Amino acid sequence: MARKPTVGGPGGDNPFSEEENAIAWLLAGFDSDRTTWSDHTATEIGNVRAMSLFFCPLMGKLRGRGKTIQKICQRHPVLKSLNVQRRHLNTLARGESVTLDSVLHVFRVLNAIAACEDEEVMATTVVRRRSRDVCLVFEENDVIPSHIWVKRALITAFRDHFGITRKKLAEIMFGEGKYDDFFHVLEEGEKAKNTEYDYRVTPFTKECVLFTLNSLFESLPAPQDRLGYSPPSSGELFDASSTAGFGGYNRTKALPMDKGNLTRPMSPEQRRDIAVRVKAAAKKAAPAKARGKK
């Protein structure tokens, strides 16, 4: 029999509801203590709650089990009240984004299964985690919000200023041969059914983009005919409004994880690697006389 997970959970003595505490606890990039949130932060999340902008990479461990979980819960005298919807489970398990309400549905379902005493039910969510067989549940920071809209025109303006291609900029940010089309996808957006969408990214992708652009600006020689240019600030380049995007009206989507949308904070090693690639790009871009100096 698999062990039940022994993890902490949202809660505490505060004026917020169980759901509000759970949201704060689940979302990576936000303070897990809901009482520390500003009104702006609460509004930011409330504005995008109904948009498909939230990932949970951990759910890949349950890929292909949605139908089984739904059927066995429907037969259970207690769990059938959850009205389990397998599409929420399956969409997350495929690595796609869902709404925050879908995340909360899956969160409640997994918790209920883990708390169940029926071994057949528990077996539907058993996975190997930290060298143990446990029923899968969401833990703190397991849900990745991709809620920050990137103003693509400012990325293009930055590249044009330095004469750097999309592929080269992606190479500097991620390394050679990895997510080569990141900036192409970001700048082009997506057209579907005669509607154009811009992309939103995670807080971790935002951090990486800003670090890369600022590092390049400080290192690359400025073209003489374009002096006076300043790189966009964080507030100029990114927006978390629910109506942001091409033409407004929520026409934005979460950038897929397989296109380079990051799910973890930058590590010191990543920062060093980017700095090394920036230095190499700056050396290559320097005038020939400057490169020849010792």
Number of C-alpha atoms within 10 A of each C-alpha: 10 16 12 19 18 8 9 9 13 18 18 12 6 11 10 13 11 12 12 14 20 20 24 24 24 25 22 21 17 18 15 20 16 23 14 11 14 10 8 9 15 13 15 17 19 12 15 22 18 14 19 21 26 27 29 24 18 18 21 15 16 19 15 13 15 20 14 14 23 21 14 16 21 16 11 12 8 11 18 14 10 15 12 22 17 16 13 20 28 19 19 23 22 17 19 20 27 22 18 23 16 20 23 17 17 22 18 15 22 21 15 17 24 25 13 15 10 11 12 11 21 24 17 21 22 22 17 12 13 7 7 13 17 21 23 24 24 22 17 17 19 18 23 24 30 29 29 26 26 25 21 21 13 16 20 18 14 18 16 11 18 16 11 13 14 19 18 17 23 22 20 23 25 20 16 13 10 15 19 21 18 21 21 17 18 22 19 14 19 16 10 7 5 7 10 15 20 26 26 29 28 27 22 19 21 22 14 21 19 17 16 21 20 15 15 23 18 12 18 18 14 16 11 7 7 9 9 7 12 10 18 17 10 13 8 11 19 21 18 21 17 23 16 20 24 18 13 13 10 16 18 27 22 25 26 18 17 11 15 19 21 21 22 14 16 14 9 8 9 15 14 11 16 21 19 13 19 24 17 14 18 18 16 12 16 15 11 10 7 10 12 8 6 4
